[in-house]
Amino acid sequence: MTGPTIGHLRVNGATLRYEVRGHGPLLLLIPGGSGGAASFDGIADELAAEYTVAAYDPRGLSRSPLEDPEAEQSVAEHADDALRIIDLLSPGAPARVFGSSSGAIAALHLLTVRPERLERVVAHEPPVVEVLPDAPDHRALLARVRETLDAQGLMPAMAVFAAGLRKAGDTPGPPAEVLLPPEAAARAERTMADLPYFVGRIVPAFMSYVPDLDRLETLSERLVLAGGQDSRGELPYRPAAFLAERLGTELRHFPGGHTGLTTHPAAFGELLRKALRA
C-alpha cells in the first residue's frame, strides 16, 4: 500500500498535521500522548482496506504546533479539533472514531456534544478518573505530579505519575532492553520531546475532566468501551470498567496493556475492526 496523504488543518490556536489512507467510510483515530498519529502505523494500513483512515497529531503534540506554546488545554477544544477533521473529510456522513487514553477522553466528549456526527466510538482506557469512587486520591496524585514537576523536573514527576497508574501492590521490574526499528525510534524521540507538555498540560486538564454520564447513557449503543487484557486494576483501566458497568455495556478486552496498540498491533487491529462493526 502506498504511504498516507499528509494534510494540515488550521484550527483555533494550532495547526493540525493529519494523515489519510484508504477508501470507504471515515474512521478517525485519536491518539493519546504517545507518538501522535505515528502510534497507529501498525494498524492503519490494514484498517484502510475497509475505511478511509485518518489519524492526526493532537494540538501541541508531535508535529501539530500551538500558536502559543504556553496555552492552557481543554478536552472540549481537543474534541472540537477532532470534529473539524471529521467535517473536512466526511462532511456528508457521520464517522467512526477510535480514541486511546487521552484521545479516548476527547472522543467521549465529542460523542456527548455532537452525536449526530458519530456512527460509533471505541474508547480504549479513557482515564476519566473523576468517575471513580476514590477520585479524591487521584486528584492528590495529580497535585503531587505538579509539585514534583515544579520542584524536581520532568523525570521525577514521571516517576510519581507512573507509580500512581500502577495497580495496588504492583512494583515495576527492571526495564527491558528493546532495539527499536528506525521509525519507532524516531517516534520515541518525539514522544520524549512531548513529555513536558503532556505531563504539564494534557494530564491535568484531561484527568480532571468529568464526563456527562447521563448523556453517555442515552448514547451507549454507539459507544464501545475497551480495556487492556494485561492492565486490569491499573488506573487507566478502571474508568473504562466503571463506565461499562454504569452504562450496562460490555467491556471489551484488547491485547496487551494500556499501550497494547503498540505492543500487539496485529491482534489489536483485528479486535478494533470487530468492535467497529458491532
Phi and psi in degrees as a GROMACS rama.xvg file:
@    title "Ramachandran Plot"
@    xaxis  label "Phi"
@    yaxis  label "Psi"
@TYPE xy
-69.464  162.857  THR-2
-68.8514  169.626  GLY-3
-72.7347  157.773  PRO-4
-84.3291  131.509  THR-5
-101.215  135.203  ILE-6
-135.708  166.004  GLY-7
-132.792  133.466  HIS-8
-124.849  122.017  LEU-9
-77.0091  126.256  ARG-10
-127.261  178.318  VAL-11
-62.473  108.821  ASN-12
83.5231  7.49299  GLY-13
-162.008  166.983  ALA-14
-123.462  119.355  THR-15
-91.8627  130.36  LEU-16
-95.2893  127.646  ARG-17
-132.424  159.636  TYR-18
-125.876  142.602  GLU-19
-130.656  134.547  VAL-20
-134.428  153.181  ARG-21
77.9953  -169.605  GLY-22
-141.986  156.37  HIS-23
119.429  -168.344  GLY-24
-62.1676  152.223  PRO-25
-74.1617  132.429  LEU-26
-120.477  115.291  LEU-27
-99.7541  127.7  LEU-28
-105.755  120.859  LEU-29
-110.729  113.435  ILE-30
-79.8621  164.832  PRO-31
-85.4376  -145.206  GLY-32
-93.0576  22.2291  GLY-33
-125.185  95.0856  SER-34
88.2471  -3.58952  GLY-35
62.296  -148.819  GLY-36
-57.2423  -30.5586  ALA-37
-64.2277  -18.799  ALA-38
-65.9135  -15.046  SER-39
-97.1049  6.12076  PHE-40
-58.4639  -30.2376  ASP-41
-76.0007  -13.633  GLY-42
-125.183  -15.726  ILE-43
-64.5172  -42.5543  ALA-44
-63.965  -41.1837  ASP-45
-65.8018  -40.8564  GLU-46
-66.0682  -29.2934  LEU-47
-69.9905  -10.2116  ALA-48
-71.3255  -17.4769  ALA-49
-120.702  -24.5886  GLU-50
-131.898  159.032  TYR-51
-79.9897  109.214  THR-52
-99.5322  121.199  VAL-53
-117.942  133.561  ALA-54
-133.251  152.455  ALA-55
-148.507  161.207  TYR-56
-87.2806  118.446  ASP-57
-60.082  155.73  PRO-58
-52.2258  131.801  ARG-59
85.1809  -10.7217  GLY-60
-107.813  142.528  LEU-61
55.6027  -108.436  SER-62
-112.163  25.7598  ARG-63
-117.561  85.0061  SER-64
-72.9842  149.668  PRO-65
-87.1943  147.589  LEU-66
-67.3504  -39.3429  GLU-67
-116.495  103.566  ASP-68
-60.5853  -17.2142  PRO-69
-95.6135  4.35236  GLU-70
-63.0452  137.14  ALA-71
-68.8508  151.435  GLU-72
-110.751  152.786  GLN-73
-141.565  148.994  SER-74
-61.061  -41.2203  VAL-75
-60.4767  -40.5211  ALA-76
-71.0378  -38.9613  GLU-77
-64.3765  -38.0583  HIS-78
-66.058  -37.5756  ALA-79
-65.1928  -34.5318  ASP-80
-59.2208  -45.0963  ASP-81
-61.4103  -41.109  ALA-82
-61.5674  -40.175  LEU-83
-64.847  -35.5529  ARG-84
-69.0877  -40.3926  ILE-85
-61.0568  -45.6989  ILE-86
-63.6698  -33.0256  ASP-87
-70.3599  -45.3985  LEU-88
-94.9272  -19.5659  LEU-89
-142.76  64.029  SER-90
-66.0212  -24.098  PRO-91
-105.461  2.16845  GLY-92
-148.843  148.68  ALA-93
-68.3923  159.248  PRO-94
-112.193  160.796  ALA-95
-94.3068  146.469  ARG-96
-134.626  133.874  VAL-97
-117.17  129.686  PHE-98
-127.012  141.025  GLY-99
-117.833  133.46  SER-100
56.4976  -121.972  SER-101
-62.391  -30.1487  SER-102
-64.5631  -30.5728  GLY-103
-70.0598  -32.1592  ALA-104
-65.9301  -44.3517  ILE-105
-59.648  -39.4789  ALA-106
-65.6362  -41.161  ALA-107
-60.8214  -44.0395  LEU-108
-64.4342  -42.8262  HIS-109
-61.2095  -38.8715  LEU-110
-61.2412  -39.5595  LEU-111
-72.9491  -29.5766  THR-112
-100.078  -26.1605  VAL-113
-137.01  58.243  ARG-114
-62.6393  -26.4149  PRO-115
-67.2621  -15.1312  GLU-116
-95.2903  0.372787  ARG-117
-124.55  127.421  LEU-118
-81.5014  -44.3635  GLU-119
-158.39  145.338  ARG-120
-125.221  128.286  VAL-121
-109.521  117.258  VAL-122
-112.923  112.287  ALA-123
-98.789  110.717  HIS-124
49.4051  59.3596  GLU-125
-72.4271  118.439  PRO-126
-80.8889  60.5918  PRO-127
-84.5988  71.3606  VAL-128
-67.66  -14.5655  VAL-129
-66.7978  -16.0225  GLU-130
-80.7084  -12.9404  VAL-131
-81.4899  150.778  LEU-132
-60.2529  -30.375  PRO-133
-98.926  32.7225  ASP-134
-52.4165  -38.6786  ALA-135
-57.7759  -33.3208  PRO-136
-63.5061  -35.3701  ASP-137
-80.2904  -28.9357  HIS-138
-62.6001  -40.8628  ARG-139
-64.4045  -37.1788  ALA-140
-60.0681  -47.5246  LEU-141
-61.4082  -37.689  LEU-142
-64.3969  -40.4015  ALA-143
-65.8952  -39.0835  ARG-144
-61.6793  -44.9855  VAL-145
-62.6135  -45.0836  ARG-146
-63.3693  -41.3835  GLU-147
-67.6928  -40.0013  THR-148
-60.3266  -44.4665  LEU-149
-69.8499  -36.678  ASP-150
-90.5853  -34.3115  ALA-151
-122.575  -16.7417  GLN-152
107.224  -175.372  GLY-153
-65.8175  -53.9188  LEU-154
-67.1586  -40.5562  MET-155
-60.6844  -37.4631  PRO-156
-64.8453  -40.0068  ALA-157
-63.3654  -36.2755  MET-158
-64.8992  -41.376  ALA-159
-63.5971  -44.0603  VAL-160
-63.5078  -47.1292  PHE-161
-62.2454  -38.8228  ALA-162
-64.0533  -36.4808  ALA-163
-71.4544  -20.8564  GLY-164
-83.269  -22.0955  LEU-165
-71.8467  154.114  ARG-166
-72.4081  158.098  LYS-167
-56.6625  133.201  ALA-168
83.3557  -4.04897  GLY-169
-85.6903  138.087  ASP-170
-124.836  141.243  THR-171
-73.4939  140.962  PRO-172
-86.8169  177.732  GLY-173
-64.7367  141.997  PRO-174
-64.412  136.822  PRO-175
-74.3589  142.58  ALA-176
-86.7876  118.98  GLU-177
-123.737  130.603  VAL-178
-93.7684  112.675  LEU-179
-90.4816  143.314  LEU-180
-66.0709  161.858  PRO-181
-54.3163  -41.7633  PRO-182
-64.1195  -43.7734  GLU-183
-68.0275  -34.8558  ALA-184
-65.1995  -40.6133  ALA-185
-64.254  -39.2588  ALA-186
-65.3323  -39.6386  ARG-187
-62.7373  -37.1892  ALA-188
-64.5952  -41.8362  GLU-189
-64.7083  -39.601  ARG-190
-61.6391  -43.8724  THR-191
-62.8046  -39.7371  MET-192
-65.9781  -28.3508  ALA-193
-82.3744  -13.7822  ASP-194
-57.6549  -42.7337  LEU-195
-59.4184  -42.3298  PRO-196
-67.607  -42.2305  TYR-197
-63.3869  -49.0567  PHE-198
-71.96  -37.0943  VAL-199
-82.3201  -28.6592  GLY-200
-118.971  -47.1249  ARG-201
-74.7086  -49.8074  ILE-202
-56.1276  -52.3141  VAL-203
-65.5461  -36.1378  PRO-204
-71.1347  -40.9872  ALA-205
-81.8783  -37.2403  PHE-206
-80.2936  -5.55833  MET-207
-99.4231  0.284781  SER-208
-70.9016  137.218  TYR-209
-112.442  110.372  VAL-210
-71.7373  154.679  PRO-211
-83.4471  94.6018  ASP-212
-66.3628  -37.5065  LEU-213
-63.9508  -41.2354  ASP-214
-65.3463  -43.9421  ARG-215
-61.9629  -34.8044  LEU-216
-62.834  -37.7895  GLU-217
-71.5778  -17.37  THR-218
-111.77  14.4127  LEU-219
-63.7083  -24.036  SER-220
-67.572  -20.5895  GLU-221
-95.4594  -3.44423  ARG-222
-112.317  128.742  LEU-223
-113.182  121.907  VAL-224
-100.033  136.86  LEU-225
-134.629  149.244  ALA-226
-136.475  163.704  GLY-227
-80.7503  137.633  GLY-228
-58.0978  -33.1997  GLN-229
-99.5925  4.98131  ASP-230
-115.334  18.3371  SER-231
-55.103  131.417  ARG-232
89.4994  -17.2057  GLY-233
-75.4403  157.884  GLU-234
-59.5062  -45.8066  LEU-235
-64.4433  -26.1498  PRO-236
-73.1248  -38.0928  TYR-237
-60.9097  -42.1813  ARG-238
-63.8899  -35.3673  PRO-239
-62.4466  -43.69  ALA-240
-65.3845  -41.3455  ALA-241
-62.3037  -46.6599  PHE-242
-63.7626  -41.4784  LEU-243
-60.2432  -43.5779  ALA-244
-67.3158  -42.7604  GLU-245
-62.8394  -37.9697  ARG-246
-90.2915  -5.11063  LEU-247
70.4774  34.6251  GLY-248
-119.569  166.767  THR-249
-77.0959  138.511  GLU-250
-92.4532  114.754  LEU-251
-86.0011  139.57  ARG-252
-104.577  124.324  HIS-253
-101.456  156.778  PHE-254
-66.3898  151.873  PRO-255
78.9066  -161.997  GLY-256
-108.049  -141.283  GLY-257
-61.6825  -29.609  HIS-258
-107.648  31.2963  THR-259
-59.2477  -25.708  GLY-260
-55.0743  -37.8485  LEU-261
-87.297  -39.0858  THR-262
-82.8037  -26.1008  THR-263
-134.133  58.933  HIS-264
-61.763  -41.161  PRO-265
-65.1789  -50.1531  ALA-266
-67.5576  -36.5593  ALA-267
-62.8669  -45.807  PHE-268
-63.1809  -37.7213  GLY-269
-65.7483  -43.495  GLU-270
-67.626  -33.4322  LEU-271
-65.1786  -41.6026  LEU-272
-57.8126  -43.2584  ARG-273
-65.3581  -40.9958  LYS-274
-66.173  -35.3382  ALA-275
-70.563  -27.3193  LEU-276
-86.1912  -19.2792  ARG-277
